[in-house]
Amino acid sequence: MNFALSFKPPSAGRSGPGGGSGATMENLERQLICPVCLEMFSKPVVILPCQHNLCRKCANDIFQSANPLWQSRGSSGIAASGGRFRCPSCRQEVVLDRHGVYGLQRNLLVENIIDIYRQQDTSRPLHQQQQQQLMCEEHEEEKINIYCLSCQTPTCSMCKVFGQHKDCDVAPLSSVYMRQKTDLSDGIAILVASNDHIQAVISQMEEMCRTVEENGQRQREQLESHFHGLVAILEERKQELVGLISKQQDNKLKHVRSLIRRHGDHLEAAVTLVESAIQSMEELHMPLFIQVTGASDMERPELSYQSMSHFVIDTDDLADMLRNMDFCSGTYSQV
């Protein structure tokens, strides 16, 4: 059993009078279809700020599925505090007040356009309305008005009575259409609610990523601060130890140079003494000779005085400790 959307064209064809008007009406009808129930808008409401339209009932079904704990309007008890609504067309989220969907503005302009469209649709010639009827290919004069449940295909009454579907179970096409449309609408609402849940999970993970980046940056800054502190301590200690070396070096140089001056003075005195001794060799009086030739002891630094090897620092253990520096275990904090 085959069927087709076989419109019965008027004698003038689509290009004849009224053809362009029919195409315009079809384009207008597509603009007036709700994206949820796929029917013409019923009490359309405007979703701010994206300006998309939905049937108020469809919008309320989506809102209720996304906010199951929201208290509907007119129920007893404490007033609702509002909830979130995500547009099924663009996925933009809107925070509604305590009135929920009933707080959204009615789109009166779209309602007026729908009324005008319906008036225009009913005033169209009968042959244009007949163009939109599905006609049976086997019985060209019969409309497709029943649905074969066994074969799961639309058919006509003649096919049920005399044709290949006479032993099949059938149902009115309108009832099957309404049931399938209801199932589709429910499925859309479930998908929208599922998408909202997935979007919430994605938003939560995106927030987690931002938190991880912020915490990582904060820990890097703390680590750099610790190492700058260690470098400052090492630099301070180095200056102190270098100062000790410089101080003892200056003291030793000062002492040795003072000895050099003293011994230089002694050397000059010794030269004078040598000259005096030479003259004393010619002295005939013994007591005066002995008095002139007396010698004095010379002070000198010890042999290891110039060594600075006692300024030795062992940094091997400290270097190993720095190389093995790591994060402390058991101090994990959720930051």
Solvent accessible surface area in square Angstrom, and as a share of the most:
residue,aa,sasa,rsa
1,M,41,0.18
2,N,100,0.51
3,F,71,0.30
4,A,37,0.29
5,L,103,0.51
6,S,49,0.31
7,F,87,0.36
8,K,87,0.37
9,P,95,0.60
10,P,33,0.21
11,S,128,0.83
12,A,52,0.41
13,G,24,0.23
14,R,122,0.44
15,S,114,0.74
16,G,18,0.17
17,P,125,0.79
18,G,34,0.33
19,G,8,0.08
20,G,54,0.52
21,S,62,0.40
22,G,7,0.07
23,A,41,0.32
24,T,85,0.49
25,M,21,0.09
26,E,67,0.30
27,N,71,0.36
28,L,58,0.29
29,E,60,0.27
30,R,151,0.55
31,Q,138,0.61
32,L,8,0.04
33,I,53,0.27
34,C,0,0.00
35,P,59,0.37
36,V,4,0.02
37,C,21,0.12
38,L,90,0.45
39,E,57,0.25
40,M,33,0.15
41,F,15,0.06
42,S,68,0.44
43,K,103,0.44
44,P,1,0.00
45,V,0,0.00
46,V,16,0.09
47,I,0,0.00
48,L,73,0.36
49,P,88,0.55
50,C,27,0.16
51,Q,109,0.48
52,H,70,0.31
53,N,33,0.17
54,L,1,0.00
55,C,5,0.03
56,R,55,0.20
57,K,146,0.62
58,C,11,0.06
59,A,0,0.00
60,N,30,0.15
61,D,58,0.30
62,I,1,0.00
63,F,0,0.00
64,Q,53,0.24
65,S,49,0.32
66,A,38,0.29
67,N,27,0.14
68,P,104,0.66
69,L,175,0.87
70,W,24,0.08
71,Q,54,0.24
72,S,53,0.34
73,R,146,0.53
74,G,82,0.78
75,S,55,0.35
76,S,104,0.67
77,G,71,0.68
78,I,153,0.78
79,A,67,0.52
80,A,17,0.13
81,S,115,0.74
82,G,17,0.16
83,G,14,0.14
84,R,136,0.50
85,F,1,0.01
86,R,30,0.11
87,C,0,0.00
88,P,30,0.19
89,S,56,0.36
90,C,52,0.31
91,R,75,0.27
92,Q,75,0.33
93,E,69,0.31
94,V,17,0.10
95,V,102,0.58
96,L,12,0.06
97,D,77,0.40
98,R,133,0.49
99,H,70,0.31
100,G,1,0.01
101,V,0,0.00
102,Y,77,0.29
103,G,40,0.38
104,L,19,0.10
105,Q,120,0.53
106,R,91,0.33
107,N,24,0.12
108,L,113,0.56
109,L,124,0.62
110,V,18,0.11
111,E,34,0.15
112,N,83,0.42
113,I,56,0.28
114,I,5,0.03
115,D,70,0.36
116,I,114,0.58
117,Y,13,0.05
118,R,121,0.44
119,Q,126,0.56
120,Q,82,0.36
121,D,39,0.20
122,T,105,0.61
123,S,82,0.53
124,R,29,0.10
125,P,64,0.40
126,L,123,0.61
127,H,79,0.35
128,Q,30,0.13
129,Q,63,0.28
130,Q,78,0.35
131,Q,16,0.07
132,Q,88,0.39
133,Q,73,0.32
134,L,56,0.28
135,M,13,0.06
136,C,1,0.01
137,E,86,0.38
138,E,100,0.45
139,H,48,0.21
140,E,124,0.56
141,E,134,0.60
142,E,54,0.24
143,K,102,0.43
144,I,11,0.06
145,N,72,0.37
146,I,26,0.13
147,Y,31,0.12
148,C,0,0.00
149,L,76,0.38
150,S,71,0.46
151,C,71,0.43
152,Q,137,0.61
153,T,30,0.17
154,P,31,0.19
155,T,0,0.00
156,C,0,0.00
157,S,42,0.27
158,M,63,0.28
159,C,0,0.00
160,K,55,0.23
161,V,86,0.50
162,F,143,0.60
163,G,18,0.17
164,Q,99,0.44
165,H,4,0.02
166,K,117,0.50
167,D,132,0.68
168,C,21,0.12
169,D,98,0.51
170,V,48,0.27
171,A,18,0.14
172,P,81,0.51
173,L,44,0.22
174,S,76,0.49
175,S,51,0.33
176,V,2,0.01
177,Y,111,0.42
178,M,99,0.44
179,R,120,0.44
180,Q,93,0.41
181,K,38,0.16
182,T,71,0.41
183,D,85,0.44
184,L,89,0.44
185,S,27,0.17
186,D,75,0.39
187,G,27,0.26
188,I,32,0.16
189,A,18,0.14
190,I,119,0.60
191,L,111,0.55
192,V,8,0.05
193,A,25,0.20
194,S,47,0.31
195,N,65,0.33
196,D,19,0.10
197,H,124,0.55
198,I,89,0.45
199,Q,62,0.27
200,A,57,0.45
201,V,57,0.33
202,I,68,0.34
203,S,48,0.31
204,Q,118,0.52
205,M,98,0.44
206,E,88,0.39
207,E,88,0.39
208,M,114,0.51
209,C,80,0.48
210,R,121,0.44
211,T,56,0.32
212,V,95,0.55
213,E,119,0.53
214,E,108,0.49
215,N,20,0.10
216,G,25,0.25
217,Q,82,0.36
218,R,100,0.37
219,Q,86,0.38
220,R,133,0.48
221,E,94,0.42
222,Q,87,0.39
223,L,70,0.35
224,E,102,0.46
225,S,70,0.45
226,H,125,0.56
227,F,91,0.38
228,H,128,0.57
229,G,32,0.31
230,L,65,0.32
231,V,91,0.52
232,A,61,0.47
233,I,108,0.55
234,L,86,0.43
235,E,79,0.35
236,E,109,0.49
237,R,127,0.46
238,K,102,0.43
239,Q,100,0.44
240,E,82,0.37
241,L,49,0.25
242,V,74,0.43
243,G,37,0.35
244,L,97,0.48
245,I,65,0.33
246,S,50,0.32
247,K,133,0.56
248,Q,57,0.25
249,Q,85,0.38
250,D,83,0.43
251,N,81,0.42
252,K,30,0.13
253,L,69,0.34
254,K,149,0.63
255,H,73,0.33
256,V,45,0.26
257,R,133,0.49
258,S,31,0.20
259,L,3,0.02
260,I,108,0.55
261,R,152,0.55
262,R,107,0.39
263,H,40,0.18
264,G,30,0.29
265,D,87,0.45
266,H,70,0.31
267,L,116,0.58
268,E,120,0.54
269,A,58,0.45
270,A,44,0.34
271,V,79,0.45
272,T,80,0.46
273,L,67,0.34
274,V,85,0.49
275,E,96,0.43
276,S,37,0.24
277,A,31,0.24
278,I,108,0.55
279,Q,127,0.57
280,S,10,0.06
281,M,142,0.63
282,E,136,0.61
283,E,60,0.27
284,L,167,0.83
285,H,129,0.58
286,M,142,0.63
287,P,101,0.64
288,L,86,0.43
289,F,68,0.28
290,I,112,0.57
291,Q,145,0.64
292,V,46,0.27
293,T,58,0.34
294,G,53,0.51
295,A,104,0.81
296,S,95,0.62
297,D,143,0.74
298,M,112,0.50
299,E,80,0.36
300,R,182,0.66
301,P,43,0.27
302,E,119,0.53
303,L,171,0.85
304,S,73,0.47
305,Y,45,0.17
306,Q,139,0.62
307,S,44,0.28
308,M,62,0.28
309,S,81,0.52
310,H,107,0.48
311,F,65,0.27
312,V,121,0.70
313,I,114,0.58
314,D,109,0.57
315,T,63,0.37
316,D,98,0.51
317,D,112,0.58
318,L,70,0.35
319,A,28,0.22
320,D,68,0.35
321,M,117,0.52
322,L,69,0.34
323,R,179,0.65
324,N,115,0.59
325,M,81,0.36
326,D,116,0.60
327,F,157,0.65
328,C,104,0.62
329,S,108,0.69
330,G,85,0.82
331,T,97,0.57
332,Y,188,0.71
333,S,66,0.42
334,Q,165,0.73
335,V,91,0.52
